[in-house]
Each structure stands twice: as structure tokens, then as C-alpha cells.
Amino acid sequence: MPTISVKRDILHDALGRTYTEQEFDELCFEFGLELDEVVTEKNDDGKEEIVYKIEIGANRYDLLCVEGLARALLVFQNKMKIPKYELSKPGKMERLEVDPSVLQVRPHVVGAVLRNVTFTKERYDSFIELQDKLHQNLARKRTLASVGTHDLDTIKGPFRYMARPPADIKFVPLNQTKELSSAELMDLYSTDSHLKPYLPIIRDSPVYPVIYDSNNVVLSLPPIINGEHSKITLKTRNVFIECTCTDLTKGKIVLDTLVTMFSQYSDTPFVIEPVETVSQGETSIYPSLKYRTETIRAEKCNNLVGVNQGPKEIAKLLSKMCLESKVNPDDSISVTIPPTRHDVIHPCDIYEDVAIAYGYNNITKLTPGTLTVAQQLPINKLTDQLREAVAQSGFTEALTFSLCSRDDVAAKMRKKIEDIPAVHIGNPKTLEFQVARTALLPGLLKTVQANRNMPLPLKIFEISDVVLKDGGTEVGARNERHLSALFYNKTSGFEIIHGLLDRIMQLLEVPR
Amino acid sequence: FTSLRECKMQDFGSLILEELDKANQLDSLKFAQRHEVDEQKIVGAIKSLESLGDVIQTKIYQVKSWQLTAEGKEVAANGSHEYRVYSAVPDSGIQQSKLMSSCGAFGKVGFSKAMSAGWIKIDKSQGAPVVMKLVESASDTVGEHMVLIQKGESEKVDAKLKGEYKKRKLLEEVVDKHYTINKGTNFRTKIEKAPTELTADMIASGTWKTTSLKPYNLDALGVETGGGCLHPLLKVRAEYRQIFLEMGFSEMRTNNFVESSFWNFDALFQPQQHPARDAHDTFFISDPATSNNFPSDYLARVKQVHSEGGYESQGYGYDWKIDEAQKNLLRTHTTAVSARMLYECAQKDKFVPQKLFSIDRVFRNETLDATHLAEFHQIEGVVADYGITLGHCIGVINTFFTKLGIEKLRFKPAYNPYTEPSMEIFSYHEGLGKWVEIGNSGMFRPEMLLPMGLPEGVNCIGFGLSLERPTMIKYKIDNIRDLVGHKVNLEMVKRNPICRIDKSGTGEERRLQVLNRRWANIESKLSCIQKQMEVMGISTATAHGMAADSSDGNLMDVVIKVHPDKPPYSLQLLLNVLKKRFKVAASTHTHSSVKSAGSLVLSSDESRITADVKITLIYSNVTRPTMIVKNAQIQGEENIVRYLARILDSRGGGNLYESLDSKVVAQIDNILDRLTDASKHSVSTLIPGILTKSKYLAGNRVTIADILAYSLCKQAAVSNSSIKDWSKRVEDAIAKM
């Protein structure tokens, strides 16, 4: 789950009042957020500021910045009307032209313009921070989508999105002074801890995606870096946003989220200027800012949540969650899902919001009415009975790992790994997780090794599952329940283990 | 008795009895000397005779004697340091450095002693200092004295000199305990070795009637039991299993660690780009790498709901790939099994309501730390039926945790790809004093249930938690490797108690509960006092520390009556603190009922007119110290101290009592109780006992526990070194406040 850092005082300003830490924690809890940590950080001027670390649900992209968080909490507390996000109608729309060459690398691009924006240091930082959060989470570390933001007054459309051989792309990248080819740039960033993880996304591609303006100025080399030329500053008034993507759905969500959050700082808040994308002869207009309407019924909602609310109450509860709702003459409820709530994909998501607004902890506790007869899994029942019996016979229970190294099951047991029907793990981080165990004995031997300081003799056992490769099953492997016991002393004591085996056979009624 | 030195203890015993029979009284020291044995052996024999009942009576007496230290013995053998230095100086003199190196360890001391005895001198005229003899011969009195003392003739050495030798660490004074032995009421000369065990023979022959058996030693440990033990985590697992069974849940078939991505993720409507499906988080199987045998129509429905939606869903709008679904992995949750079970259930002709549970291993390719391993046990419960609601989910979880002894629960909205609504379960942790997350829950999404073929209207709730975490909390284990895996200490497995999961807390926590009860008891007593005060016409607000009426410049005006034998030194300490914070007027008077005042006199320079705090101490013939506040009485020095500290804490930032952590306050009350009951003897043992654990009586800061104890010690003139040190610390700490 993503965690965002918000300066307490800025949050208080945005919420229109101050909260004690406990009050804010309570508010978060109710809304489904978690105030994870409160820390003191030094700001750029060396002044100490209190910073809240807040955990956000992984599907709530609209809460990843202080702007969205405050907006949602204000609406939740009925202190603010749900904003209406609108597209402006510019005389001439900015255009992104997609060259066919880029279709194989990173096929989609969507864009938007924020006009007459007023930045401050805090707003600017928040803007950058939100892009970063979206890159990390929704865009899966820029593989699915990545955003470039530019000072529109420094560049001139129409913009061309194309793919070029790395050597042919030359520009001064962000925060650099020298012009570099994209190959040089890859070298430069191979040691940069922030950008290094993104290089493999395009590094081995014969061509790299790039966006030019009409004067051949490079805007960005997605998904790696923007150009220095079009860098936005605190003085920037008009922001051009482009978002290139491999997953168009995600790209649209990223763009919608960015513009709905930051159009707040336009001279006409919540109005966004669209940009057209022309690809393979087709023109699309972005951001989509799609409002969708779902029609739900109170009974269905009540039956799922376990409350008894009328249509009017439900509509009121939903409005607290930024879902504008109205009751129809047939008592159904029309719910408008705004472009900030891409997480709502099914009526059950709407029902959840009803439950949250009603308060989970206000819902009456119920007990399922149907009678069911409990049944133990036979093998687990037998296992528990045998565990008791073996412990009564003087053996102490061990609990060892089901993963181990190849050597544990093979070489150390004087066997060849090829002869063992082991299930192999493809991506182990350490040697201890190379295979699933095929026998319990190696684990018991390791237990003895770790307990050599215990008084002798040691008598230990384990009853647990091993995993064996088996082509006859659906997944090609199966578990098998094993019992293993070990006697450790200065003399071999074969008769002790023999005796235990006899005892087990006796208990299981296996004749000699 | 030539062989006496080899005598065994009971032989000494009989010997003592025989001699005692003749002499009527024996002395352990003289007895030992007479028979030339170590007195300790005789003491052992005496102790064993004492255990026979009243055969002998003993009295301990102490004898102080002088003994040589190791250094003293060395001097007795080789002469004093100064004599040896003197002897090392040739008549022609010697360079000082040479002399020192030849004398070794004793050189420095010996040199200075020889100098001050006037035996030698230093000549610096030649440059390098040269040591010369100053007297022709010297007699080594110190060495001779050591020899005398070693021989036990220390009375021949002057007491003052012995004091000096003690300072030189040549001598030490030892206190020896010896016994005077007299006949007891059951005195007899013959002792038979008491049998320790009752045997079958004794019963058969009837000798048990006349045999006196050795009493059992109930302080010793018994013989360890044999047998094996079950593992703690699996004992807890058995308890959880039992709870599910009691609630009518059937156990799921979870014995398949290897699972396909399809059942582990896709069937649960977890999108293929979801971070959990990353190699960073999940163990993928390289052999057998894939599964292919999926129910084809179900597979098609899953694909459709992911990529395009359906069942009223928008879907995720991405290109769903079968290759991703085929990848084998080690299951990351037992919900994969729940999905299989629900699918199976949907294939039946008629839907049968289900309550299912499982407790089994799951695997995460995560970074390992003290609380996370790559594999752990997941506990999962699932209920599927028509008309199941979120309210049922909350109800089932509530019942489940109530059975575990956890009753304070609350639910937080959360996100989970396959449940909606989703809830995190929090419980209030009394020990930590905060809400902690203990599990996850929710209602399975229609996008998961409907493609399986479950009928519309069937809802399904699920909840899950880990087995390790509550077990670690229950048994106070910090590192998960101490609980699971081959490195587990088998001794821990043996010592682990049975799992009574609804009995909350460890022994420690139960002790804390006792303290809390004691605290509640004190509070009720206080409120009783308050009520009495109210009866006397004093409002509760003012009684509560007098906080309310400070504005009139009269914070407190109290009269304290004490007996002159028990001067309240605690008041003196508190007065010092009060004086730094308030204007205090204090005066001391003596009532005619007593002859003279106590040794403590409270006074101040402040006049009663300008003071906020007025304390009048009257020595009079009262049995318990009594404080009179606005016509109410508070009895006992401990309660007076409590009262004053409360005012200091609330008004003067005193931090002596109730402003401290509630645990500490409970501890203070406990100590105050014990001090109040203590006689002189136990105060002197009680305080050093507590002080071995901390700097002050209640932790590492001075509190009223110290203040009262200080007063009691001073009243009873108890003083030993540890009490002296601590008293000094208390005085210093108070002075700094």
C-alpha cells in the first residue's frame, strides 16, 4: 500500500481547521486511511516541520496528494461540494501526432493542458510527488505509463511522438547543461539511483520513443527523462502534460488523476484544456474526464451491507464519498462516478462506499442463520492424533521449513538431485529456498545441529507435508504427509526408533 | 579419635551428642579445635542434628577476629615491604631506578614507608637520585606483628596499629559465627539415619509406625518428567482449529503448496499487472513450470471479466494473457484453495451453504526480518450463503475473536483486489495501549464469485490472519526464528505452557492485573475519604488536591500532628520541594500532652499572611500521624505524603506520584503499602531488596516511595551502607528538584 508524506500545517490549511493527532487519526480510520507515522523533518530552510505519513488504499489514486486527500475528507465531512471537472473549448487544440514507428515500442500517448496555473513551492513539490507516486504504483514503475510535464510557453505544437535510433536522439536532459545522445544518456543514468531502475524498459530496444515539438525541440525521452528546455518552474503558468503508455487504460487514469488534482490551481479551477491525439488517422481527445452513471437499488445495497437505509439516505451517504447521487422516481438511485474514482468498477464498490459513509463500526453484528455441520479434514485429524501419540512416546515435536536448498535434500543426504522428484523454485533470493523439501529428515538433522548443547539423548519428530513432483496432477506436483522421527545419542539406539515404529504401527492397526 | 578427620557427618553428630551428654553444653569452635577439624564440618553436623526435631538447642554467637589478607600473609612470610626495600639498599647506596626495578611490585609502597620511617634517604647531588641507608639496622615490627596475628596472638598487637594495618590492607576483621549447643527436649545420644522413603517392606512389617521419616524438602525441585512435547505454534494451531470446529466450520483441503497463477490470482480477480504477482513477492516454480488443465468455460469467463468486464463490472480493461495464468508458484495465500472450494461448490446441482476454514502454510518471496519469514501459516475462514451481509462478516469475526479472548474490535475500510467491501480488523492491545491490526476480511467480489457459476444472491465473506503473529505476541517471542524452523531451541518447546488461548496474557500480565486491582482498591479508599470530607461540608472539587481554590492565594493550610518519637522526615523533604514552587509558611509546636518536641523542626521565613502553603507541625500524643485539612482528617504518614505529592504534582510539576506513568504509580502504591506494614527489621531488608533492581524504589527517579521510606529509616535509625547511599541520593535528588 502506498504511503504519502503530507506536511501537517499544509494539511490543516487545506482542511480549514487544525486537528490533534488523535482526532486526525480517528478521521483517517473512519475513512479507511491509516496515519502510519508522525515525524519531524527539516525543510529546505532548515526549519523543522511535522510531517504525517498516511497509508492510502492501493486503488485510491485520487488520494495520493494533499490536494486530493483534503478534497475527499472535506466532502466526507459535508464541508465541501463535490467539484465538477470540465473540459474547456480552446480555439485551437494542441495536438500530439503519433508516428507509426513508435507503435512497436510504446504505442499510446495522451495529453492535456493546465492553463493559468499558479504554482508555489509547496504546490510544485506536490505536483512532482504525485507524478512519482503514480509512476510507482498505478504505472508499475513507469512500465505501463509515464508522464512528462512541460512549460507550454517554451515549446510550440503540434507535437510529434515517434521512435528513433538511440544515436539520432540528442538533447539536453533535465537538470543537465550538455547536450547528450540518448546512448550517452543511458550511460550517465546507469549510476543514478533514481533513474537507473527505468533504463531497462527501453535500453535494448533498437529505437527509443521520443517527443518533439514543431521546432524539433525534444520534450522528453519516455519513460526516462524530460528535456531541460521545457522544464517547469515556479513561474510556469501553462503546463503541457503528456503521458505515454503501453496500457492505454492506465495512461488515461494517470492523466485524469493529474489534471483533476492540479486544475485546482488554475485561474478557473477544475477546468482543463483538452489535447487531441492523432494516431493511424484516428483522432482522440484527452483527458477523457468521463463521468459514468450506475443505477443501483437500495434493497440490493442493504442486502449486501446489512443495513436498512432508504434511497434518500443512501444517496446522501454516497455524496459524502464524492459519488453524486440522486433518487429516481422508481426509487432506484443514479450514482455519478467522477473521473477521480477509477476504482469504482462495479456496484459492489458503490455499496462499499455506502458502508464506509455509514461507518463500518455502526453496522449491526449478525450471525449467519444456516446450520452447518463441521467436518475435519481426515488427514489433519489423523495427523493431530498421531502427533499426540508420538509425543506421549517421549519424542518432542519440531517444526521445520518446507523450503530448503538442493544440497539439503540431495548432496547432504548422499543423493543426486536428478534422482529426486523435487519441485524447483525459479526465483529464490537465497540458497535456502531452492526447492520444496521432499523429506522431513534434513530439517530434523538441522534441528539436531542447532541443539547440540542439549542433554542427550535427543528424541524429536515432525509430521508435516513434503512436496513431490507428479505429472499426474493438475499442477504437476502434490503434497504428501510424512512422519519422521530421529533419535540422537552416543550410541546408535536403533531399537529406540524401531520401538517407535512398532508403536505407530500398533496405533494404526497395521499387522506385523 | 585419631581417625576423626575422616569422620562422616553423622559420626560428628554422634560424637557431639555423646560429649553433650557428659558436658551439658558444648561450643562449636572449641569442639572443632579440640578435635582438629574444620569448624564448618561441625556446623554441618549441628544443622543436621537440628533437623531431627528438638534433640539439641543451639544459639549463635559472633566473634570478631583479625585475619591476614593475602598481602598480609605475604608480609608474614617475607617481611614488610619497607623492610625488604631497606634490606635491598647496599651500604654504598643504589640508584633509585635500579632499586625500584629490583624490588618489583612492593617497591613503591615499601620505598615510601621506609622513607617515612627514616630508614633511608635520597641523594640527588650526583644527578640521578641515589638511595642511601640512613640507619645502620632496622627492625621489622610490621613483619613480626603479621606473624603474631597469623599465629592467632593478635591481642599482643596494639589496637591502633591493627587499625593502621587494616588501612594498609594487610589485615581484615572477620566476623565468625559459632554455636553454643545445649540439650533439647528430645535429647538422646543415639541417632538413627532417618529413612527418606516409605517402602513396601515398612508397611508389610509394620515398622512404619515407629520409623521417623525425613521430612520432604518442598523448596527443592522435583524430578523432571519424561515424555515428549508438542510444538508451541502447533498447539496454538490446534486451539484455533478447535474454535472453527466449535463454530461449525469445515476444514478445507489445503495440502497443495504448489498452485497455478490462475487459481492463486486470476480466479480471485487479481489483475495480471498486480504488484503481488511480481517475482519480488512470489516464488515461481521453474519445474514443473506451468499448469494447463483449467476448466475451459470458466477460464473464458475469467478472461472476459478481467479484460472486458461483465456481471455489471467494467473489468480492468487490459489484455489478459493465458501464459501469465499458467505460471506455477508456491501459493501466496490459502484463498487460492478457498477459490477452488467455492468453484467446486458452484458445480453442484444445488447450492449448499458453506462455512469453511483452513490453517496451513503459505509462501512469500519477501525480505526476511525478525517478524517475517518466506513461509508462514495463514488462518482463513469463509462463509458462503444467500443473504450474507457485511454485518454477518463483522458478526462472525466478532464471535471468532471473542472465543480467543479478544473483545475490543473495530474495523477499518481497506483495499483488497478480491474483496469489496474490505475491512482490516483492529483490536485494542491493552499492553501497548493502542489499536493494532490483527487480520483482514471482506466480501468476495462478484467478479470472482459469478464467473465460478455461483448463483446470483449468494454472498461470500472471508477473513484471514497469520498464526505466527498472535503466537509470538502470546508467548512474547521477538524473533520468529525462535518459534519456527530448525534453529528453534528444543528446551523452549519443552518449557512452553499449554495453550489456553482465551486466558489472556502471560504471568507477567496477570501480575500487572493484580497491581491494577490493588490500585482500584486504593482509589475506592480515596473516594471513601472524599465522601467523608463531603459529609464534613467540603466540596469534592476542593478535596481533589485543592486545585480549585488556589486563586485566593491560599493553596493549602494544614495542621499535622505527630508523636515526637516519629518525626515526619518525609515532610522535611517535601517542604524543600514546596518551598521552591510556592510561598510556604511552616511552623513547629509542641502540645502539652508530650514532654518534649521531636528532633525535627519545620520552619520558614515566609509569613503566614503572604504564604500560599501553610504547614503547622504539632508534636502531640497521637498514635498515628494525622493531618487536618479543612476539618477533615487524613491519617498515616503515607497518606499525608500522598496528599502533599498530589498537590505538588498537579500544581507544581512535581512528578513524584500521580503524574507518573500508571504502572509506576501502581508500583509506588504497592511499596507504600508494604512500607506501612513493615516493622523496623523488614524496612531494613525491604529497601535494599528493592534497590538491587533499580536506583530508586520505584524505578530510576525519586518518588514518594523513597520519601516515605527515607523517613521511616531515619525514624527507626536504620542504617547500613546501601541505605546510606540511597538516602544520600534521595536527598540530592530532592535538592535538585
Interface residues (C-beta under 8 A of the other chain):
Chain A: M1 F29 F31 G32 E34 G57 A58 N59 R60 R140 L144 D247 T249 K250 R292 N303 L304 V305 G306 V307 D343 I345 H346 P347 C348 D349 Y351 E352 A355 I356 Y360 N361 I363 T364 K365 L366 T367 P368 G369 T370 L371 T372 V373 A374 Q375 Q376 L377 I379 N380 D384 R387 E388 V390 A391 Q392 S393 G394 F395 T396 E397 A398 L399 T400 F401 S402 L403 V423 H424 I425 G426 N427 P428 K429 E432 F433 A436 G443 L444 K446 T447 Q449 A450 N451 M454 L458 K459 I460 F461 D465 V467 K469 G471 E474 V475 G476 A477 R478 N479 R481
Chain B: G226 G227 G228 C229 L230 H231 L233 L234 A238 R241 F244 L245 E246 M247 G248 F249 S250 E251 M252 R253 T254 N255 N256 F257 V258 E259 S260 Q273 P275 A279 F283 F284 I285 S286 D287 P288 A289 T290 S291 N293 G309 Y311 E312 S313 Q314 G315 Y316 G317 Y318 N328 L330 P353 Q354 K355 R361 F363 N365 L373 A374 E375 V383 D385 G387 I388 T389 L390 G391 H392 I394 G395 V396 N398 T399 R410 F411 K412 P413 A414 Y415 E420 P421 S422 M423 M443 R445 P446 E447 N459 V484 G485 H486 K487 V488 N489 L490 E491 V493 K494
